[in-house]
């Protein structure tokens, strides 16, 4: 337990910390990159099972040493790290709730039913494209890429091996669709947050502005998914009837199993807090399992002399805590539907804690502001300013490991520069979303990347090349910026206002404190 810091001597002047040099700010980033590369070389896709977390904590410790050298006290650095971690508690609670949801949805037959119906309706050639479109629609309705991936995404990834389709491309299609829908939804947290930070643009104006880059990016992504689907061409005629029969032999397949999915969508539309919606649905699904899947519950608990009521209660506890384990004579079915539980998310939580500890120290010590300052001042054309904004968002997703930091800091730091150049506010809000929001699941240690890998059970480095929408969208945004296509202008800010605003902006970048991280978890 750390000791309480002694109060400062009233008669002694407190020396403020020194502003970091560029070398101070760069050194922790170089160490982080070096450790991550070493970790991936040594452990491959298994790096996220522990070694990557160690690399993040080592990088956070190194950043703290540099900050201590510059005059920051150990007490304030500890406080900054604790605050950074506490800002992610909402996301951590949602992760645990999603683990419980996956466990009870497998127990209640919800995921097996989605898989069975999907096998009857989907064809391999259009599998990826259809997944992207369906996930985009559900993401737009729920306003959450996280919810979409944790529900339909899990089922679609489960279908892929049955259709002899790669799970990494399937995960890429899920993430592409989920993030497209999330961005275009007025219910999405980032879609509401970013324009409010930029100022001068409403949520509806922001969504209409994003259509210019989001629509062609998604059309291109769907086209690529179609091409990849036809190229995979499992034309030997993959028969899905045997797989559907195997699922039906274990689970009672009925539309009633989809009630939990409908409930979750309704709760999301009603804007019930995400944790309550997901955890409540998980509990409801566990109760429903005793009525729709009594034999599955009995086999799962494996206590022949125990009554049905106690079996049902014990099954709920076990499925929510450690996940559902299917017991049948079919090993493929057992492997497919034995998943979930809060315990399955603990490695992901560990990864988020490491990333946010590093980000919090970097921000508190002024390292992030020091790295951003020259970028803001040197972008002297529309194209360079938009490209700099996009690259800053991507860089913050990598360095800070948090989508909110990648959205919040550029929204504040660049708004005066956009005003000086006469660029409409929604050009900034559009660029931040195009580069900050959509690239967050492409970084393994980012909270969004860790979440997607944990939920879909596909490592980030494996699905990254196939998240076509998330890769195309920022490139298209930068391309539009340099060509001037659909770049909106307004009357430039007055010189006096420019100067005061610029000074205020620089103060925010170099004061070493940075904006507080929002308490609510990212939708995606």
N, C-alpha and C positions, 0 to 999 in steps of 0.2 A: 504494500500500500504506500503510495507516495506521500511525502511529508507536505504539510501545508506551508506555502511560502511565507517567510517572515515579512511583516509590513515594512515598507521603506522608511528609512530614517528621515523625519520631517526636515532636518537641517541639511540634508545632503541632496544635491541636484541629481535627478534621474537622467542618465545619458540615453537619448533615444537610439534605437538600432541604426546602423549604417545602411544606406541604400545599397542594394546588391549590384555588383558589376555584371557585365554581360557574361563573363567567365563563371561567376558565381551561379548565375541562372542556368547556364548551359551544362555545367558539370553534372548535376543530378540527372539531367535528361540523357546525357551520354552514358552514365553509369547504368541507368534503367535500360536503355537500348542494348548495351553490351550484355547485361545479365539476362535479358529476355532472349537474345540471340543464342547465348550459351545454353540456356535452359531448353530451348526448342531443339538445338542440335543434339543435346544429350538425351532428352526424354521424348522428343517427337510429340505426337498428339496426346501423350500422357502427361505433358507438362502442367496442365490445368488441375491435375490431381494432387498437387502439393508443391512441386518445385517452382512453378510460376508465382505462387503466393509468397514463397520464401524470397524470391527475387524482388517482389514489390516491397516487402518489409525491409529488406536490405537497402533498397533505393530510398525508402522513406527515412531510414536511419542516417544515410549519407546526407540527404537534404537537410535533416535536422542539425547535423554537425556543421554544415556550411552556414546555416542560419544562426547557430550558436556563436560561430566565429564573428558574425556581423553584429552581435550584440543582443540577439533575442535570448530571453531566459529560457531555461528548461521548463519552467512552470507554464509559461505562455505557449510554448511549442506543444507541450502535453495537452493543454487546454484546446489548442487549435486542432490537434489530431482527434481528440474526443469529440469535438463539435463536428468535424468532418464525418466521422463515423455515425454520430447521432442523426445527422441529416439524412442518412440512408435507412434509418430504422423502418420507415414506411415501406420502402422497397423490400427490405428483408422480411417484414411481416407478410407481404404479398407473396414472396417466394415460398415461404413456408405454407401459406394457404394453398398455393398452386400445387405443391407437393401432395397435400392432403386431398385436393380435388382429383388429381390424376389417380390416386389410390382408390378412392371411392367410386370414381367413374368406371374404372376397370371392374370393381366389385359389382356395381349395379348394372353392368352390361351396356353402359352408354357408349363407351369407346368401341367395344366389339360390334354394337349395332351400327355405328357410323361406318366402321370398316366394312361390314357385311353389305350395307346399302351402297356404299361407294364402289365396292367390287362389282356390283350388279350394274351400276350406271356408267362408271368411268372406263375409258378405253386407253390402252397404253400410249398410243400415238398422241393423244390430246391430254394426257394425264397431268403433265407439268403446267401447261397453259391453263387448264381448268382449275387446278389448285390455286394458282395465282389470282385468278378472277374471283373465285369463291372467297378466298381469304381477304381480298380487297373489299368485297361487299360487306362481309361480316365486320371487318375492321372499321369501315365507315359507319356502320350501324352502332357498334359498341364504343367506338372512339378509342380503342385500345389494341395495339399490336400484341401486347403481352397476353391479354385474354384470348385473342384469336389463336396465337401460337400454342397456348396451353390447352386449348380445346380441340378445334379442328386440326391444328398443326400436328398434334400428337397422333391423331387418328390417321392422317394422310401419310405420315412417316411410317406408321405401322402397316399401311397398305402396300407401300412400295416394294418390299421384298416378295410379296405374294404375286405382284404383277411383273416381277423380275426387273424392276426399275431401281436405279441407284438412290440410296437414301440421302446422299449429300446434295444431289440436284433437287430432290423433293424438298429438303429443308430450305434450299435457296429459293424455291418457288413459294413456299409458305411465308418466308420472311419478306420477299419482294411484295407479295400481295398484302400482307398484314401492315407493312409500313406505308404502302401507298394509301390504303384505306384509312389508316390512322391520321396521316397528314391532311387528308381531305375532309375529315370529320369535325364539325363544330363542337363535338363533345370531347375531343382530344385535349389533354392537358397542355401539350406543347403548342398546339394550334391556338390555344387561348393565351398562353403565357408569352410567346414571342412577340406578337403585335402589341401587347400591353407594355412590354419593355421598350420596344422601338418607339412607340408613340405616334400619333397622327394617322393610325390605320386601324379599322375595325376588323373583327374576326372574319366577317363575310368578305370584306375587301381583300384581306390577306389570303383567303381561300381562292378567290377568283384570280388573284395575282399568281398563286402557285400553279394554277391550271396550265399556264404557259409552258412551264418546264416539266411538271409532273405528268401531264397527259401524254406528251410524246415519249417521255422516258418509259412509261408503263406500256405503251403500245409497242415500243421497240423490245422491251423485256418479254412481253407475251409472244411476240413474233419469234424471238430467239428460243423461248421455251417450246414453241411449236416445232421449230426446226430440230431442236435437240430431241424432242419426243419422237419425231419421225426417224431421226438418225439412229436412236436406240433400237427401234424397229424389232421388238420381240415378236416377229411375224409368224413364228411357228405356232401362232395362235395360242396365247397363254390362256388356259382354261381356268376360270375363277370359280366355277361351280363346286369343284372339290374343296376349295378353300372355304367357300361359304358354308358348305355342308359340315366341314370340320368345326367352324365357329358355332354353328347351330347345334352341334352335338354336345357342346359344353354350356353355351348360354341360350337362354330363351330370348330369341330375337323378336322384338315387338316395338311398335312406335312409342309405347309408354316409356321405353328406356331413354327416349330423347327429351322427356320432360325436364330433366336437369339442365340440358343445353338451352331450352327455351326459357327456363327460369333465369339463367345467368344473363341471357341477352336482355330480358325485360328489366332486370335489376340494373344492368349497365345503362340502358336507355333512360331509366328513371334517375340516373346519376347517384345511385347508392354508392357510398365509399367502396373502393375496390376490394379492400380486405374483407369487409363485411359481406359483400356480394359473393366473393369467391369462397370464403370459409363457410358462409351460410349454405351455399349451394352444395359444398362438399358434405356437410352434415346431412342435408336433405337427401342427397344421393345415397349416403350410407344407410339411412332409414329405409329408403325406397328399395334397396337391395334385398331386404328380408321378404319383400312381397313379390318382386319380379324375378329374383334369382335365389330362391331358398336353397337349392342344391349346391350352388356355387358357394354360398355363405357357409353351409354345413361342411363342405370339403375344405374350405379355407381355414375354419376354426379347428377342425379335426378333433372334436371331443364328442364321441358318439353318445355318451350318456347325458349330455347337457341339453337343456330345453331350448326351444326356438328363440325365445326372448333373450336369454343370456347369450346365445350364439350370435344374434344380431348385434347386441351391444358390444360384445368382444370383437366382432368383425369390424365395426366402425372404428374402435380404438386402434386396432392393428393396421387397418388400411390407411388411416390418416397419419399414423405415426411412422410406420416402417414400409408401407406400401402393400398392394395386393399381390399375392402369389397364387397363380392359377395351378390347380391340381387336376390334370387329366392324363389320358394315355397318349396325347399328341404333344410331343415336345415343342413343335413349332408354335402351337397355341399357347403353351406354357410360357415360352420365351417372349411372345408378342404381348401378352396381357399381364405379365408380372412386372409391375412398375409402380412408381409413385411413392408417396409417403414424405413426411416432413424431413426425415433423415436423409433422403436422397438429395436435398438441396443444401446440405451443410457445407459441402466443398465449394459450392457457388457462393454462399454467404462469406466464407473464408476469403475467397478471391476478391469480393467487393470490399471487404474490410481493409485488405491490403492496398487496393487501388485508391480508396478514398483517404486513407491515412497519408499516402504519398501526395495526393492532390491537395489535401488540406494544408500540409506543411509548405508545399510549393506556393500556394496562394497566400498564406499568412506571411511568409518571409518576403513576399514581393517578387518572387522569381517569375511567376507567370506574367505579371504586369510588365516586368523588365523585358521579357521576351516579346511581348506584344507591342510595346511602345514604338520601336522602329518600324514595325510593319504598318502601324496606323499612319505614321508621318510620311512614309515614302510612297504610298499609293497615290499617284498623281494623275491617273486617267481613270475613266469609268471602268474600263476592262480590268486594269490592274487592281482597282479598289475592290471590285466584285471577286476577282480571283484571290486576292489577299484575304478577304473575308472568308471565303470558302476554305482556303488552306488553313487559316487560323482555326476554324471550327473543327476540321479534321485533325489538326495537330493537338487541339485540346482534348478531343476524344481519346487520342493516344496517350498524351501526357497525364491528363487529369483522371482518365478512366471513368468519366461520368458524363452522361448526355446533358444534364442540366448545366454543368459548367460550360460545356461546348456551345450551349444555346444562350446562356445568360450573359457571359462576359463579352462576346462579340456584339450582341444586341445593344449593349450599353457603350462599348468602347468605340464602335464605328458610326454611331448615329450622327455625330457632329460632322464627320468627314463626308457622309452621304449628303447632309444638308448643305455643306459648303459647295459640293459639286452639283447641287441642284437635282440630285436623284430622289425620286419619290420614296417615302418611307417604306412602302411595301416591297421595294427592291431589296432593302436590307432584310426585312422579315422573311422574304422569299428565299434569299440566299442562305440565311442562317438555317432554315429548315431543310433546304436542298442539300446542305453539306453537313450540318451539325446533327440533325435528327436522324437522317437516313444512314449515316455511316457508323453510328454508335454500335449496331450489332455486329460490325465487321472487325471489332477489336476484342481479342479474347479476354482481356482483363477489364474491359469496360463493363459497367453493371449490366448494360443491355446485351452485350456479347456473351457474358457469363450466363445470363438468364436464358437466352435462346439455346445455348449449348446444353445447359442443364435440363431444360424442359424437353427439347427435341432429341436429346441423347445423340447429337451429332457434333463433333468438335468444330469450333469456329473456323479453324484453318481449313477444314474440309468443305464446309458449305460456302465459305467466302467467295470462291471464284464463280459460284452459280447464283449469287444474290444479285441478279442482273439489274434489277431496278435500282438497288442501293448503290451500284457501281456507276450506272449510266447517269443518274439524276445529277450528282455534283459536276460531272464532266459537261453535261449539257448546260448547266447553269453558268459555268465558267465560259463555255463557248459562246453562249448568248451575250455574255458581258462584253467580250472582245469584239464581237460583230455588231453590237448595238441592237440586235434583233429583240423586239419587245422589251426594251429597256425604257422605263418611263421616267420623265423629268418633270421638275416643277421649278418655281422661282428660287434661285439660290438664296441661302441665308444672308442677312446683312453682315458686313464685315465686323462691326462691333460685337454683334451677337456671336459671330463665328469665333472671335478671339476669346471671349469669356467662356463660351461653350467648350472650345478646345482646351483651355486651361483647366476647366472642371474635369474634362475627360482625362487629361493627363494626370491630374491629382488622383482620380479613381484608379488609374493604372499603376501608379507608383507609390501609393500610400502603404502598400504592404499588407493591407487588410482584405481587400477584395469584397465582392458582394457575398452576402450569406447565401448558402445553398438552400433552395426551397425544400420544405419539409415533406411535401408529397412526392411519392415515387413516380418515375417516368412511365408513361404508357408504352413507350417503345423507342 
